[in-house]
Amino acid sequence: MENYEMGKKLGEGGFGQVYLATDKSSGKKVAIKLLSVLDHPLSPHMMNKEIEALAKLKHRHIVKLYRWFPFPKKHQIVLVMEYLEGGELY
């Protein structure tokens, strides 16, 4: 997490929160989703498999997943994703 400067909260759902952040090495804005491992109905192993599948998806209508990693101190998985300006899909 030391590679990112966390900004404002963009949203929250049943399994985690999404924040605007800046990648300190590139200056690029990203969205960081913090998934709670403890509150998720899938086992950590199944969560990893779902995230790996998401990482392989490449389509102009799907938000890109740049990287992901565990954050064991907080019992979370961190997803670093493409940040798209303009608000919600609605």
C-alpha positions in Angstrom: 0.0 0.0 0.0 3.0 2.3 0.4 3.1 2.7 -3.4 -0.3 4.5 -3.4 -1.5 7.8 -2.0 -5.1 7.2 -0.9 -7.7 9.7 -1.6 -11.5 10.0 -1.1 -13.8 7.1 -0.8 -15.7 6.6 -4.1 -18.1 3.9 -2.9 -18.9 1.0 -0.6 -20.6 -2.3 -1.1 -21.3 -5.5 0.9 -17.7 -6.7 0.8 -15.6 -3.6 0.8 -14.9 -0.1 -0.2 -13.5 1.7 -3.3 -11.1 4.7 -3.0 -9.5 7.0 -5.5 -5.7 6.8 -5.2 -2.6 8.0 -7.0 0.2 5.6 -8.0 3.2 7.3 -6.5 5.6 5.9 -9.2 3.6 7.0 -12.3 1.3 9.7 -10.9 -1.6 7.9 -12.5 -5.0 7.9 -10.8 -6.4 4.5 -9.9 -9.3 3.0 -8.1 -8.4 0.8 -5.1 -11.0 -1.7 -3.9 -10.4 -3.2 -0.5 -12.2 -6.5 -0.2 -12.8 -7.9 3.3 -11.8 -11.5 3.4 -13.7 -12.1 6.7 -17.0 -10.8 5.3 -16.9 -12.5 1.9 -19.0 -15.6 1.4 -16.2 -17.2 -0.8 -13.2 -18.8 0.8 -9.9 -16.9 0.3 -8.9 -19.6 -2.2 -12.1 -19.1 -4.3 -11.7 -15.3 -4.0 -8.2 -15.6 -5.5 -9.5 -17.7 -8.4 -12.2 -15.2 -9.1 -9.7 -12.3 -9.1 -7.3 -14.2 -11.4 -10.2 -14.7 -13.8 -11.0 -11.0 -13.7 -7.4 -10.1 -14.3 -7.5 -12.1 -17.6 -10.5 -10.2 -19.0 -9.6 -7.7 -21.6 -12.5 -5.7 -23.1 -13.1 -2.0 -23.7 -16.3 -2.2 -21.6 -14.7 -3.8 -18.6 -12.7 -1.9 -16.0 -9.1 -3.1 -16.1 -7.6 -4.8 -13.1 -3.9 -3.7 -13.0 -2.8 -5.8 -10.0 -4.0 -7.3 -6.8 -2.3 -8.4 -3.6 -3.2 -9.6 0.0 -3.2 -7.1 2.9 -3.1 -9.6 5.7 -2.7 -7.0 8.5 -6.3 -5.8 7.7 -7.7 -9.2 6.5 -8.2 -7.7 3.1 -7.4 -8.2 -0.6 -6.4 -5.1 -2.5 -7.5 -4.6 -6.1 -5.8 -1.9 -8.1 -8.0 -1.0 -11.0 -8.4 1.5 -13.8 -10.1 4.7 -12.6 -12.8 6.0 -14.8 -14.1 9.5 -14.3 -17.7 10.4 -14.8 -19.6 8.8 -11.9 -21.6 5.7 -11.6 -22.7 3.5 -14.5 -26.3 4.6 -14.0 
